[in-house]
Amino acid sequence: MTLAHFILFTPFSVAWTKLAIRGRESVAKHPAFTYSRTQAMYLLASILMMVAIMVFVGIPFVLMRYGQRNSDNQLMAFGGAACFLGLGI
């Protein structure tokens, strides 16, 4: 479902951004649902941001939850601090 969302959302989002910045001429002749270089770069950037969020926030959050489940205060504190730091990054 995430893959379908990105594939369908990318052309729509790029088209609306071009429309807002450059006006109607930029999207009038572009065929619907064809991937140009701009759309491919937008899709790549979106995927990289999702992966970065999963690495910097998701893994520490799982570590924090593991510490909570096992009543390990030190592991929970470390995971919480790492999750907070990941959100800052």
C-alpha positions in Angstrom: 0.0 0.0 0.0 2.9 2.4 0.7 4.4 1.7 -2.7 1.1 2.4 -4.4 0.7 5.6 -2.4 4.1 6.8 -3.5 3.6 5.9 -7.1 0.2 7.6 -7.3 1.0 10.5 -5.0 4.3 11.5 -6.7 2.9 12.8 -10.0 0.1 14.6 -8.2 2.4 16.3 -5.7 4.9 17.3 -8.4 2.2 18.7 -10.6 0.7 20.8 -7.8 4.1 22.1 -6.8 4.9 23.1 -10.4 1.5 24.7 -10.8 2.0 26.8 -7.6 5.5 27.9 -8.5 5.5 28.3 -12.3 1.8 28.6 -13.2 -0.5 26.7 -15.6 1.9 26.6 -18.5 4.2 24.2 -16.6 1.6 21.5 -16.2 -0.7 22.0 -19.2 1.2 19.9 -21.7 2.6 17.2 -19.3 0.9 13.8 -19.7 -0.7 12.4 -16.6 1.0 9.6 -14.8 4.2 9.6 -16.7 7.4 9.8 -14.7 9.8 12.5 -15.7 13.2 13.1 -14.1 11.7 15.5 -11.6 9.1 13.0 -10.4 11.7 10.2 -10.1 13.9 12.5 -8.0 10.9 13.4 -5.8 10.0 9.7 -5.4 13.6 8.9 -4.5 13.8 11.8 -2.0 10.5 10.7 -0.3 11.7 7.1 0.0 15.1 8.2 1.5 13.3 10.4 4.0 11.1 7.5 5.1 14.1 5.2 5.5 15.9 7.9 7.5 12.9 8.3 9.8 12.7 4.6 10.3 16.5 4.4 11.1 16.8 7.4 13.3 13.5 7.2 15.1 12.0 3.8 14.5 14.9 1.6 15.8 15.4 3.7 19.0 11.7 3.6 19.6 11.6 -0.2 19.3 14.6 -0.3 21.7 12.7 1.9 24.2 9.6 -0.2 24.0 11.7 -3.4 24.6 13.1 -1.7 27.7 9.6 -0.9 28.9 8.3 -4.4 28.3 11.2 -5.9 30.2 11.2 -3.3 33.0 14.8 -2.3 32.1 15.0 1.4 33.1 18.5 1.9 31.7 17.6 0.5 28.3 14.3 2.4 28.3 16.2 5.7 29.1 18.8 5.0 26.4 16.1 4.2 23.8 14.1 7.3 24.8 17.1 9.6 24.5 18.1 8.1 21.2 14.5 8.5 19.9 14.5 12.1 21.0 17.9 12.7 19.4 16.6 11.0 16.2 13.7 13.3 16.1 16.0 16.3 16.4 18.2 15.0 13.5 
